[in-house]
């Protein structure tokens, strides 16, 4: 058994493992950033939907008032 070859092989393995760990850490950073972006988008979408629902409620109230007034004019 050649110890120098084994040591060199272990060093190569450690270099590869270190590179993989760096790559994995970078992927995790990108995933965390993407997750944060998606959370922000979800908050914006929920706010937009709440505003939409509020506006639709107002539109429905106006339509009910208009309908009542038209019905009053049509059927005096």
N, C-alpha and C positions, 0 to 999 in steps of 0.2 A: 504494500500500500504506500503510495507516494503522498506524504503529508502536504507537501508544497502544492501539489495539484488539487488536493482536497480543499486546502485553505483558499486557493485561487477560485475554485468552484463556489465555495461558500461566499466569498466576497462578491462574485458575479451575481449570485442569487440575492444577496443583500442589496446590491445596486438595483436590480430589477424590482425587488419588493419595495424599495424606497420610491422608485419611479411610479409604481402602481399606486402606492399610498398617496403621493402627490396628486396623481390624476384623479383618484377617488375623492380627495379633499376638494379639488376644483369642481368636480361634478356635483358634489354636495352643495357647494356655494351657489352654483348655477341653479340647482333645484330649489334651494331656499329662496333665492331671489325671485324665481318664477312663481313659487308659492305665495310670496308676499304680494307680487303683482296680481295674482289671481284673487287674493283676498281683497285687495283694494278695488278690483273690478267688481267683485260681488257686492261690496258696500255701495259702490256707485250705482249698480243695477238696482239694488234694493231701494235706495233713495229715489231713483228715477221711477220705479214702480209705485212707490208711495205717492209721489207727486202726480203721476198719471192717474192713480185711483182718486186722488183728491179732485183733480180737474174733471174726471168723468162724473163724479158725484155732483159737481156743480153743473155740468152739462145736463145731466139727468133731471136735476131740480128745475133748471130753466125750461127744459122740454115739457115737464109736467105743468109748469105755470102757463106756457104757451098753449098747450093742449086744453087746459081748463078754460083759458080765455077764448080760444077758438070755439070750443064746445058751447060756451056762453053766447057767443055771437050767432052760431048756427042754430042753436035750440034756445031761443029766448023764453 
